[in-house]
Amino acid sequence: MKKSLLSLAIALAVSGCSLIPEYIRPNAPQETESHAIEGWQASNWQSFFVDPTLRRLISQALANNRDLRAASLNVEAYQALYRIQRADRFPGVNGSGSGIRQRIPERASPTGQRQINSQYSATIAASWELDLFGRVKSLQGAALEQYLASEATRQSLRISLIVSVAEAWFAWQADQALLDLARETLQAWQDSYALTERSVNAGVASSLTLAQAKSQVESARVRRAQYQRQVQQDLNALTLLLGSQLPADLDKPLDLNGTLLGELPAALPSNVLQNRPDILAAEHQLKAANANIGAARAAFFPNISLTAAAGTLSPDLSGLFRGNSGTWLFQPQISVPIFNAGSLKASLDYAKLQKDMQIAQYEKAIQSAFREVADGLIARTSYRDQLAAQRDLVAANQDYYQLAERRYQTGIDSNLTFLDAQRQLFSAQQTLIADRLAQLSAEVQLYKALGGGFGDSE
């Protein structure tokens, strides 16, 4: 009978009875209308970011960025914690050796004679917790999910880094284009001012006209200084993301109107968003909280541990490993919770609340994903229409400016019309560059919202 009970206990320990609640993935808090795309997968970042210089910068950032490096080390730390927790499911074995040599004086000796006693021992001991109710297994499961969550978080940070480098690169290039535009406009307005000044000296134009032309020149100087500052700040931000200085042999300035990004699908099945790394991380955190409930439940049940030791014992060192010197010890222990002032119940309640919190975080992650994709799809369509309209506006203002310049030079119109044409053309050109930057940023953010890059090769 005793052998049967022992066999049953060992079988339960090996099989690992679990008190973890059955995990059921929460339903998505909302659905989105979408059309399935056969074989759709998250785009590889090299195929989406087609500009060679940008690819080079992204690769540099992935190799050197300190935040990504810290995230990678964090993954390794959670992996080590998982290995520690996993080791608790196996017996711990230790070896030890000791020696004692003691002198007993005549007055303390039972024989009335001085004695010198010696004792030497060598022992191998093993201890093992019988995980009958799955406490250790639950903790191991929680540690595994924490490790997987940290890996998903690292992937999410990796995608964010790729997107941030692209946006910083585009912003730097756009501000350089605005700086070039400000310099060209300043030169044009300085030429116009010089022409107006000659007209004033000849008595053809008034001092008011000259003051208005001077105002245009100073306004262009302000813009030039503003864009010079922004270009340098953009460069500093990009350098921080790269984790090192920019390559000295960068290619010529970027053509913002060229093909800089690959194509992304206009629609996708909603379940694809389940593969976004932030959603995966939230689900792993939820599973970890679910496993912790099992550990909290198991704490209500007895804790059984086994300790066994075997070795040799001898009064002299030379006979330590001879026959008839063997010793052994078998010591089972059981610990039963009797009174803990509600601590175990509170721990279980806390574990359940943590799970409810993780459910809320998981649902929020899904809601955020749906919104980001919806915003990205709307931005894609609207920015294309906006850019087309803005290009038409620039062309119209260009015609207006050229016509006003000819009429002013021939004396048909006043300088006021010419100055107004200059202002409108400069403003329209500025807006066109800003709109193109906003469109590029929206496309990149849509790539991120779709979980782009997750699963890329390192």
C-alpha positions in Angstrom: 0.0 0.0 0.0 2.8 2.4 0.9 4.6 1.6 -2.4 1.4 2.4 -4.2 1.0 5.8 -2.5 4.7 6.6 -3.2 4.3 5.6 -6.9 1.2 7.7 -7.1 3.0 10.7 -5.6 5.9 10.3 -8.0 3.5 10.0 -11.0 1.7 13.2 -9.9 5.0 15.0 -9.5 6.2 13.9 -13.0 2.9 14.7 -14.7 2.7 18.1 -13.0 -1.0 18.5 -11.9 -1.8 22.1 -12.7 -4.3 24.6 -11.1 -3.8 27.1 -13.9 -7.2 28.3 -15.3 -7.9 27.3 -18.9 -6.6 30.1 -21.1 -9.2 31.4 -23.5 -8.1 34.3 -25.7 -10.4 37.3 -25.1 -12.6 38.3 -28.0 -11.5 41.3 -29.9 -13.3 44.4 -28.5 -14.2 45.5 -32.1 -14.1 44.3 -35.6 -13.1 46.1 -38.7 -14.4 45.8 -42.3 -11.6 44.3 -44.4 -11.0 42.2 -47.4 -8.8 39.2 -47.1 -5.5 39.2 -49.0 -4.3 35.8 -49.9 -0.8 35.1 -48.7 -0.4 38.5 -47.2 2.6 38.8 -44.9 4.3 41.6 -43.0 6.5 43.4 -45.4 10.2 43.0 -45.0 11.7 46.5 -44.3 14.3 46.2 -47.0 11.6 45.8 -49.6 9.5 48.7 -48.3 12.2 51.3 -47.8 13.6 51.3 -51.3 16.0 54.3 -51.0 19.5 52.9 -50.8 20.8 55.6 -48.4 17.9 55.1 -46.0 18.4 51.3 -46.0 22.0 52.0 -45.1 21.0 54.2 -42.2 18.4 51.8 -40.9 21.0 49.0 -40.9 23.4 51.2 -38.9 20.7 52.1 -36.4 19.8 48.4 -35.9 23.4 47.7 -35.2 24.2 50.6 -32.9 21.0 52.0 -31.3 21.3 51.9 -27.5 17.6 51.5 -26.8 17.5 48.5 -29.0 20.6 47.1 -27.4 19.1 47.6 -23.9 15.9 45.8 -25.1 18.0 42.9 -26.4 19.8 42.6 -23.0 16.4 42.7 -21.3 15.3 39.7 -23.4 18.4 37.8 -22.3 17.7 38.7 -18.7 14.2 37.3 -18.9 15.6 34.2 -20.6 18.0 33.7 -17.7 15.1 34.1 -15.2 13.1 31.5 -17.1 16.0 29.1 -16.9 16.3 29.7 -13.1 12.6 29.0 -12.7 12.8 25.9 -14.9 15.6 24.5 -12.9 13.3 24.4 -9.8 11.4 21.5 -11.4 14.5 19.2 -11.2 16.3 17.8 -8.1 19.1 19.8 -6.8 22.2 17.7 -6.2 25.2 18.8 -4.0 28.4 17.1 -3.0 30.2 17.8 0.2 33.2 16.5 2.2 34.2 17.2 5.8 36.7 16.2 8.4 36.7 16.6 12.2 39.6 15.9 14.5 39.0 16.5 18.3 41.0 16.2 21.4 39.2 15.2 24.6 41.1 15.8 27.9 41.3 13.1 30.7 38.7 14.9 32.9 36.1 15.0 30.1 36.8 11.6 28.7 34.4 8.8 29.8 37.4 6.4 30.0 39.4 8.8 32.2 42.1 8.9 29.5 42.9 11.5 27.0 41.4 10.8 23.6 41.8 12.2 20.1 38.8 11.4 17.9 38.7 11.7 14.1 35.7 11.6 11.7 35.8 12.0 8.0 32.8 12.0 5.6 31.9 12.5 2.0 28.2 13.0 1.0 26.1 13.6 -2.0 22.7 15.1 -1.1 19.7 15.7 -3.3 16.5 17.8 -2.6 13.4 17.9 -4.7 10.0 19.5 -4.3 7.1 17.2 -5.3 5.1 19.6 -7.5 1.9 17.7 -6.9 -0.3 20.8 -7.4 1.7 22.5 -10.1 3.0 25.5 -8.2 6.5 25.3 -9.6 5.2 24.5 -13.1 2.9 27.5 -12.9 5.8 29.8 -12.0 7.8 28.3 -14.8 5.0 29.0 -17.3 4.7 32.6 -16.0 8.5 33.1 -16.5 8.3 31.6 -20.0 5.5 34.0 -21.0 7.4 37.0 -19.5 10.4 36.0 -21.6 8.2 35.7 -24.8 6.6 39.1 -23.9 10.1 40.7 -23.6 11.0 39.3 -27.0 7.8 40.7 -28.6 8.5 44.0 -27.0 12.0 44.0 -28.5 10.5 43.3 -31.9 8.1 46.2 -31.4 10.9 48.5 -30.5 12.8 47.3 -33.5 10.0 48.3 -35.8 9.6 51.6 -34.0 13.3 52.3 -34.5 13.1 51.5 -38.2 10.1 53.9 -38.6 11.8 56.6 -36.5 14.9 56.5 -38.6 12.9 56.8 -41.8 10.9 59.7 -40.4 14.0 61.5 -39.1 15.7 61.0 -42.5 12.7 62.4 -44.4 12.3 65.3 -42.0 16.0 66.2 -42.4 15.7 66.0 -46.2 12.5 68.1 -46.2 14.0 70.8 -44.0 17.0 70.9 -46.3 14.7 71.4 -49.2 12.9 74.2 -47.3 16.2 75.8 -46.5 17.2 75.7 -50.2 13.8 77.2 -51.1 14.3 79.9 -48.4 17.7 80.8 -49.8 16.4 80.9 -53.4 13.5 83.1 -52.3 15.7 85.4 -50.3 17.9 85.9 -53.4 14.9 86.6 -55.6 13.5 89.1 -53.1 16.9 90.8 -52.7 17.0 91.2 -56.5 13.4 92.6 -56.4 14.4 95.0 -53.6 17.4 96.2 -55.6 15.1 96.8 -58.6 12.6 98.7 -56.4 15.4 100.8 -54.9 16.5 101.9 -58.3 12.9 102.8 -59.2 12.6 104.9 -56.0 15.9 106.7 -56.8 14.5 107.4 -60.3 11.3 108.8 -58.8 9.2 106.0 -60.4 8.3 104.2 -57.1 7.4 105.4 -53.7 9.2 104.9 -50.3 6.2 102.8 -49.2 6.9 100.3 -52.0 10.5 100.1 -51.0 9.5 99.4 -47.4 7.3 96.6 -48.5 10.1 95.1 -50.5 12.4 95.4 -47.6 9.8 93.6 -45.4 9.8 90.7 -47.9 13.6 90.4 -47.7 13.7 90.4 -43.9 10.9 87.8 -43.8 13.0 85.5 -46.1 16.0 86.0 -43.8 13.9 84.9 -40.8 12.8 81.8 -42.7 16.3 80.9 -43.7 17.5 81.1 -40.1 14.5 79.0 -38.9 15.3 76.2 -41.4 19.0 76.3 -40.7 18.2 75.6 -37.0 15.7 72.9 -37.9 18.2 71.1 -40.3 20.8 71.0 -37.5 18.3 69.7 -35.0 17.0 67.1 -37.4 20.6 65.9 -37.9 21.1 65.7 -34.1 17.9 63.6 -33.8 19.0 61.3 -36.6 22.4 60.8 -35.1 20.9 59.8 -31.8 18.8 57.2 -33.5 21.7 55.8 -35.4 23.8 55.5 -32.3 26.8 56.9 -34.2 27.7 59.7 -36.7 26.2 59.7 -40.1 28.4 58.2 -42.9 30.7 60.8 -44.4 29.9 59.6 -48.0 26.2 60.1 -48.0 24.6 60.4 -51.5 23.3 63.6 -53.0 20.2 65.2 -51.5 17.1 63.1 -51.6 14.5 63.8 -54.3 11.3 64.0 -52.2 9.1 63.5 -55.3 10.8 60.3 -56.3 9.7 56.7 -55.4 10.9 56.3 -51.8 8.6 53.6 -50.3 7.2 50.4 -51.5 3.5 49.5 -51.8 1.4 48.3 -48.8 -2.0 46.5 -49.2 -5.0 48.8 -49.0 -6.9 46.3 -46.8 -6.2 43.1 -44.9 -8.0 40.6 -42.7 -8.4 41.9 -39.1 -6.8 38.7 -37.7 -3.5 39.8 -39.2 -3.2 42.4 -36.5 -2.9 39.6 -34.0 0.7 39.3 -35.2 1.6 42.8 -34.3 4.4 42.5 -31.7 2.7 44.9 -29.2 -0.4 42.7 -29.3 1.6 39.5 -28.9 3.5 41.1 -26.0 0.1 42.0 -24.3 -1.2 38.4 -24.8 2.0 36.9 -23.4 1.6 39.2 -20.3 -2.0 38.0 -20.0 -0.9 34.3 -20.2 1.8 35.0 -17.5 -0.9 36.5 -15.2 -3.1 33.5 -15.9 -0.2 31.2 -14.9 0.4 33.2 -11.7 -3.2 32.4 -10.7 -2.3 28.7 -10.8 0.7 29.3 -8.5 -1.4 31.3 -6.1 -4.0 28.5 -6.0 -1.3 25.8 -5.4 -0.1 27.8 -2.4 -3.3 26.7 -0.5 -2.2 23.0 -0.7 0.5 21.1 1.1 4.1 21.6 0.0 6.0 18.3 0.0 9.8 18.0 -0.4 12.2 15.1 -0.4 15.7 15.2 0.9 18.1 12.3 0.4 21.8 11.8 1.1 24.3 9.1 0.6 27.9 8.9 1.4 30.7 7.4 3.5 31.8 7.9 7.1 35.1 6.8 8.6 37.3 7.5 11.7 40.3 7.7 9.5 40.8 9.3 6.1 42.4 6.2 4.5 39.3 4.2 5.2 36.8 6.7 3.9 36.0 4.8 0.8 36.4 1.3 2.1 33.6 -1.2 2.5 31.2 -1.0 5.5 31.5 2.8 5.7 28.4 3.8 3.8 25.7 6.0 5.2 22.4 7.2 3.9 19.5 9.5 4.8 16.0 9.9 3.5 14.0 12.8 4.9 10.5 13.7 3.4 8.9 16.9 4.7 5.5 18.3 4.3 4.4 21.9 5.0 0.6 22.6 5.4 -0.7 26.1 5.6 -2.9 26.4 8.7 -3.2 30.1 9.5 -1.8 33.1 7.5 -4.3 35.9 8.3 -5.7 35.8 4.8 -2.4 36.2 3.1 -2.9 33.3 0.6 -6.5 34.5 -0.2 -5.2 38.0 -0.8 -2.4 36.7 -3.1 -5.0 34.8 -5.1 -7.2 37.9 -5.4 -4.2 39.9 -6.5 -3.3 37.4 -9.2 -6.9 37.4 -10.5 -6.9 41.2 -10.5 -3.6 41.2 -12.4 -5.2 39.0 -15.0 -8.2 41.3 -15.4 -5.8 44.2 -15.8 -3.9 42.4 -18.5 -7.1 41.6 -20.3 -7.9 45.3 -20.4 -4.4 46.0 -21.7 -4.7 43.4 -24.4 -8.1 44.8 -25.5 -6.7 48.3 -25.5 -3.7 47.1 -27.7 -6.2 45.7 -30.2 -8.3 48.8 -30.2 -5.2 51.0 -30.8 -4.1 48.7 -33.7 -7.5 49.0 -35.4 -7.5 52.8 -35.0 -3.9 53.2 -36.3 -4.7 51.1 -39.4 -7.9 53.0 -40.1 -6.1 56.4 -39.6 -3.3 55.2 -41.9 -5.7 54.1 -44.7 -7.6 57.4 -44.5 -4.3 59.4 -44.6 -3.1 57.4 -47.6 -6.1 58.4 -49.7 -6.4 62.0 -48.5 -2.7 62.9 -48.8 -2.6 61.7 -52.4 -5.5 64.0 -53.2 -4.1 66.8 -51.2 -0.6 66.5 -52.8 -2.2 66.6 -56.3 -4.2 69.7 -55.5 -1.1 71.4 -53.9 1.0 70.7 -57.0 -1.7 72.3 -59.1 -1.7 75.3 -56.7 2.1 75.7 -57.0 1.8 75.6 -60.8 -0.9 78.2 -60.7 1.1 80.5 -58.4 4.1 80.0 -60.6 2.1 81.3 -63.6 0.8 84.2 -61.4 4.3 85.1 -60.3 5.8 85.1 -63.8 2.9 87.1 -65.2 3.1 89.7 -62.3 6.8 90.0 -62.8 6.5 90.8 -66.5 3.7 93.3 -65.9 5.7 95.0 -63.1 8.9 95.2 -65.2 6.9 96.7 -68.1 5.2 99.2 -65.8 1.6 97.8 -66.3 1.1 96.9 -62.6 2.4 98.2 -59.4 5.0 96.5 -57.2 2.2 95.4 -54.8 0.9 92.8 -57.2 4.4 91.5 -57.8 5.1 91.2 -54.1 1.8 89.4 -53.5 2.7 86.9 -56.2 6.1 86.3 -54.6 4.5 85.6 -51.2 1.9 83.3 -52.5 4.4 81.2 -54.6 6.8 80.9 -51.6 3.9 79.8 -49.3 2.6 77.3 -51.8 6.1 75.8 -52.3 6.6 75.5 -48.6 3.2 73.8 -48.1 4.0 71.3 -50.9 7.2 70.2 -49.2 5.4 69.9 -45.9 2.6 67.9 -47.4 5.0 65.5 -49.1 6.7 65.0 -45.7 3.4 64.4 -44.0 2.4 61.8 -46.7 5.7 59.9 -46.3 5.3 59.9 -42.6 1.7 58.6 -42.9 2.9 55.8 -45.2 5.6 54.8 -42.8 3.1 54.9 -39.9 0.8 52.6 -41.8 3.6 50.2 -42.4 4.2 50.2 -38.6 0.4 49.8 -37.9 0.3 46.7 -40.1 3.0 45.1 -38.0 5.5 45.6 -40.8 8.9 44.1 -40.3 7.9 41.6 -37.6 9.7 38.4 -38.4 12.3 40.1 -40.5 15.7 38.4 -40.4 18.1 40.2 -38.0 
